[in-house]
């Protein structure tokens, strides 16, 4: 699907965090200043595709759109031959927008159409878009727990439905502008277990695993709330966001299951479950670990992905996300090393420091590039 099996994701969340502070992770990591160098570094390690943010709050001024903040990224991608999945809504939205409002889907669709037109006019190659990143997480964080603007509690389901209604409208608008556009619907893939001594919670865990975690994709595909207008064509490419924290005990939210826990499913089993449910092409759109666990994670990830490919499941790529270290969303003074490059402040610039152990693990994992080439050759012949 892409020039390289491994992609890089640049953390691009915007919005107001739990403290009420404005966050812009592209600016915070200085990716907006160093995108040309960042893309050049990617090509040097064999990565030729990225997930990149289109910062809606910076672009949409109510009565007009200003895409000047996107120009440097498009210029760099064309210069270095980097393919881009454009992420149109990553938690942040213009202040005049009511994401619970009835007019939200129309306003979002107008923005998606304008963004698609701009991308078409300024890029070559296949066009990839993620209209709305992680609707499941965002509806929980912003509509159920009040961790992001608009800081609502107890209305997560209502927000999720309106987000998907908007996503469907946005997908239609993108395809009005670009009928051949590929849509990547990225959402979190999670799994919970009941405590060993609380089997009364097993039914609740089963409901989460079999239903709740898939609600957004089900609505997009039209199997849940078909009146929203979803279809399998709207769901298109399924983007799986998966971290080591994505499996936990249902009574201990925020405490991941240990690697040794027998109840923990291996990643290949989770991916197989998604594919059997929906079919079609899949991507791992986010995955990473922190500190010294990074190379360990990449090696385990490669082994799991190899199993998926052995099953002939059409997993088309893996996005290492974030590719740069980053400040925490809710406390910008705390930085996390979880990318291929750590960020270190030198004078006023954030210097990119390559994590050599993770690079070595990535080079080992790039054996999967050959698997993809042989698979394409086999299908052509």
C-alpha positions in Angstrom: 0.0 0.0 0.0 2.9 2.4 0.8 6.5 2.8 -0.3 7.6 1.2 3.0 5.9 -1.3 5.3 6.9 0.8 8.3 5.4 4.3 8.6 6.2 7.1 11.1 3.6 9.0 13.0 4.2 12.5 14.2 2.1 13.3 17.3 -0.3 16.0 16.2 -2.8 16.4 19.0 -4.2 19.9 19.5 -6.9 21.2 21.9 -7.3 22.1 25.5 -6.1 19.6 28.0 -7.4 18.7 31.5 -5.7 21.8 32.9 -7.4 24.0 30.4 -4.1 24.6 28.7 -3.8 24.8 24.9 -1.7 22.1 23.4 -0.2 21.8 20.0 2.2 18.8 19.8 3.5 19.6 16.4 4.7 23.0 17.7 5.8 21.5 21.0 8.1 19.0 19.3 9.2 21.7 16.8 8.2 19.4 14.0 6.7 22.4 12.2 10.2 24.0 12.2 12.2 20.9 11.3 9.8 18.9 9.1 12.3 18.9 6.2 15.1 17.4 8.4 12.6 15.1 10.0 11.5 13.6 6.7 15.1 13.4 5.4 16.0 11.4 8.5 13.1 9.0 7.9 14.3 8.2 4.3 17.7 7.5 5.7 16.3 4.7 8.0 14.1 3.3 5.3 10.7 4.9 6.2 8.9 6.5 3.3 5.3 7.1 4.6 3.9 9.1 7.5 0.8 10.0 9.5 0.7 13.8 9.7 -1.7 16.2 11.3 -3.8 18.9 9.7 -4.4 21.2 12.6 -8.1 22.2 12.2 -8.0 24.9 14.9 -5.2 26.7 13.0 -6.9 26.4 9.6 -10.6 27.1 10.1 -11.5 30.7 10.9 -15.2 30.4 10.6 -15.8 32.0 7.3 -12.5 31.1 5.6 -9.7 28.5 5.6 -6.0 29.2 5.8 -3.9 26.2 5.0 -0.6 28.0 5.3 0.3 25.9 8.3 0.2 22.8 6.1 2.4 24.0 3.3 5.8 23.1 4.9 4.7 19.5 5.4 3.4 19.1 1.9 6.6 20.7 0.5 8.8 18.3 2.5 6.7 15.3 1.6 7.0 16.1 -2.1 10.7 16.8 -1.8 11.6 13.6 0.0 9.0 11.3 -1.7 7.1 10.7 1.6 3.6 9.4 1.3 1.2 11.0 3.8 -2.0 10.0 5.7 -3.5 13.3 6.5 -5.1 13.3 10.0 -7.9 16.0 9.9 -9.2 16.0 13.5 -6.9 14.9 16.3 -8.8 16.1 19.4 -8.7 19.8 18.7 -11.4 21.8 17.0 -12.1 25.5 16.4 -13.6 27.4 19.3 -16.8 28.3 17.5 -17.6 24.7 16.9 -20.1 22.8 19.2 -19.2 19.2 18.7 -22.4 18.1 20.4 -24.4 20.4 18.0 -26.7 19.4 15.2 -24.7 21.5 12.7 -21.4 19.9 13.7 -21.5 17.2 10.9 -22.1 19.9 8.2 -19.4 22.2 9.5 -16.9 19.3 9.7 -17.8 18.1 6.2 -17.2 21.6 4.8 -13.7 21.6 6.4 -13.0 18.1 5.1 -13.9 19.1 1.6 -11.7 22.1 1.7 -8.8 20.1 3.1 -9.2 17.4 0.5 -9.2 20.1 -2.3 -6.1 21.6 -0.9 -4.3 18.3 -0.7 -5.3 17.3 -4.2 -4.1 20.6 -5.6 -0.7 20.4 -3.9 0.3 16.7 -3.8 0.9 13.8 -6.2 0.1 10.2 -5.7 -2.6 8.4 -3.8 -4.5 10.5 -1.3 -5.0 9.1 2.2 -7.1 10.7 5.0 -8.1 10.0 8.5 -11.1 12.2 9.0 -11.4 11.7 12.8 -8.8 10.1 15.0 -9.8 7.8 17.8 -13.5 8.6 18.2 -13.8 6.0 21.0 -11.0 7.5 23.1 -12.0 11.1 22.4 -15.7 10.5 23.2 -14.6 9.0 26.5 -12.1 11.7 27.4 -14.1 14.7 26.2 -17.6 13.5 26.7 -17.5 11.1 29.6 -14.6 12.1 31.9 -14.1 15.7 31.0 -10.4 15.4 30.3 -10.4 17.4 27.1 -12.5 20.3 25.9 -15.5 20.7 26.0 -15.1 19.0 29.4 -18.4 17.2 29.5 -19.1 14.3 31.8 -21.6 11.5 31.5 -22.4 12.0 27.8 -19.8 9.9 26.1 -22.2 7.9 24.0 -24.0 11.0 22.8 -20.7 12.5 21.7 -19.5 9.2 20.1 -22.7 9.1 17.9 -22.3 12.7 16.8 -18.6 12.2 16.1 -19.4 9.3 13.8 -22.2 11.2 12.2 -19.7 13.9 11.4 -17.1 11.4 10.3 -19.5 9.9 7.8 -20.3 13.3 6.5 -16.7 14.1 6.3 -15.9 11.0 4.3 -18.6 11.8 1.8 -17.2 15.3 1.4 -13.6 14.0 0.9 -14.8 11.7 -1.8 -16.9 14.4 -3.4 -13.6 16.3 -3.8 -11.5 13.2 -4.5 -13.5 10.1 -5.5 -10.3 7.9 -5.3 -9.4 8.9 -1.8 -8.5 6.2 0.6 -9.9 6.6 4.1 -8.1 5.3 7.2 -10.3 5.1 10.2 -8.0 4.9 13.2 -9.3 3.9 16.6 -8.0 2.2 19.7 -8.1 -1.6 19.9 -8.4 -2.5 23.6 -9.3 -5.6 25.6 -10.2 -6.0 29.3 -10.4 -9.0 31.6 -12.3 -9.7 34.8 -10.3 -10.2 38.0 -9.7 -13.8 39.0 -11.8 -13.3 42.1 -14.6 -11.3 40.4 -16.2 -13.5 37.9 -19.4 -11.4 38.4 -17.6 -8.9 36.2 -17.1 -11.3 33.3 -20.3 -10.4 31.5 -19.3 -6.7 31.7 -15.8 -7.5 30.3 -17.4 -9.6 27.5 -19.6 -6.7 26.5 -16.7 -4.3 26.3 -14.6 -6.7 24.3 -17.3 -7.8 21.9 -19.3 -4.6 21.5 -18.2 -1.4 23.2 -14.7 -1.3 21.8 -16.0 -1.7 18.2 -18.9 0.7 18.4 -17.2 3.4 16.3 -16.2 1.0 13.5 -19.6 -0.6 13.7 -21.3 2.7 13.1 -19.0 3.7 10.3 -19.7 0.3 8.6 -23.5 0.7 9.1 -23.9 -2.4 11.2 -24.8 -0.3 14.3 -27.2 2.7 13.9 -27.5 2.3 10.2 -29.6 5.5 10.1 -26.3 7.4 10.4 -25.6 6.4 6.8 -22.5 4.3 7.4 -21.4 1.5 5.0 -18.4 -0.8 4.5 -17.1 1.8 2.0 -17.1 4.4 4.7 -15.1 2.2 7.0 -12.6 1.5 4.2 -9.1 0.8 5.7 -9.2 0.0 9.4 -6.5 1.7 11.4 -5.6 -0.1 14.7 -4.1 2.0 17.5 -2.5 -0.4 19.9 0.0 0.2 22.8 1.2 -2.0 25.7 -1.4 -0.3 27.9 -4.4 -1.4 25.8 -5.2 -4.5 27.8 -6.2 -4.2 31.5 -8.1 -5.6 34.4 -11.6 -4.1 34.2 -11.5 -3.1 37.9 -8.1 -1.5 37.6 -8.4 1.1 34.8 -5.0 2.5 34.0 -3.0 -0.6 35.1 -2.0 -2.6 32.1 -1.9 -6.4 32.2 1.6 -7.7 32.6 3.2 -9.5 29.7 3.1 -12.7 31.8 -0.6 -12.5 32.5 -2.2 -15.6 30.8 -5.3 -13.6 30.1 -3.5 -11.2 27.8 -4.1 -11.8 24.1 -1.2 -11.6 21.7 -1.4 -8.9 19.2 -1.8 -11.2 16.2 -5.0 -12.7 17.8 -6.5 -9.3 18.3 -5.8 -8.3 14.7 -7.3 -11.6 13.5 -10.4 -10.9 15.5 -10.8 -7.4 13.9 -10.2 -8.8 10.4 -12.7 -11.7 10.9 -15.3 -9.1 12.0 -14.8 -6.6 9.1 -12.5 -8.0 6.4 -10.7 -5.6 4.2 -7.3 -3.9 4.5 -5.8 -3.2 7.9 -3.1 -0.9 9.2 -1.5 -0.6 12.6 -1.8 3.2 12.8 -0.2 3.7 16.2 2.1 1.6 18.4 5.1 2.2 20.6 6.7 1.7 24.0 8.9 3.9 26.2 12.5 4.2 27.3 14.5 0.9 27.2 11.4 -1.1 26.2 11.3 0.4 22.7 13.6 -2.1 20.9 11.9 -5.0 22.8 8.5 -3.8 21.6 9.6 -3.5 18.0 11.0 -7.0 18.0 7.9 -8.5 19.6 5.8 -6.4 17.2 7.6 -7.7 14.2 7.1 -11.3 15.3 3.4 -10.7 15.8 3.0 -9.0 12.5 4.9 -11.9 10.8 2.3 -14.3 12.2 -0.5 -12.1 10.9 1.0 -12.2 7.4 1.4 -16.0 7.7 -2.4 -16.1 8.2 -2.7 -14.1 4.9 -4.5 -11.3 6.7 -4.1 -8.1 4.6 -2.1 -6.0 7.1 -0.7 -3.3 4.9 1.7 -1.4 7.2 2.8 -0.5 10.7 3.1 3.1 11.9 5.6 3.7 14.7 3.8 6.4 16.7 5.0 8.8 17.9 8.3 8.7 16.0 9.6 11.6 18.2 9.7 12.0 21.9 6.9 14.2 23.2 5.6 16.2 26.2 2.7 14.7 28.1 -0.7 16.0 27.0 -1.8 17.1 30.5 1.6 18.3 31.8 3.9 19.9 29.3 6.8 19.9 31.7 7.0 16.1 31.6 8.6 14.6 28.5 8.5 11.0 27.4 11.1 9.1 25.4 9.0 6.9 23.2 10.1 7.5 19.6 13.0 6.6 17.3 14.4 10.0 18.2 14.6 11.5 21.6 14.3 15.3 21.9 16.9 17.3 23.9 16.9 21.0 24.3 20.0 22.8 23.1 19.7 26.5 23.4 16.2 27.1 21.8 16.1 24.1 19.6 15.0 20.5 20.2 17.8 18.3 18.9 16.8 14.9 17.5 18.9 12.2 19.2 18.7 8.8 17.5 17.8 5.8 19.8 20.3 3.3 18.5 18.8 0.2 20.1 15.4 0.9 18.6 17.0 1.6 15.2 18.7 -1.8 15.3 15.4 -3.5 16.2 13.7 -1.6 13.3 16.4 -2.7 10.8 15.7 -6.3 11.9 12.0 -5.8 11.6 12.4 -4.4 8.1 12.7 -8.0 6.9 8.9 -7.6 6.6 9.5 -5.3 3.7 10.6 -8.3 1.7 7.5 -10.2 2.7 5.3 -7.5 1.3 7.3 -7.3 -2.0 7.0 -11.1 -2.5 3.3 -11.0 -1.7 2.7 -8.3 -4.3 4.8 -10.1 -6.9 2.9 -13.4 -6.2 -0.5 -11.7 -6.7 0.7 -10.0 -9.9 2.0 -13.3 -11.4 
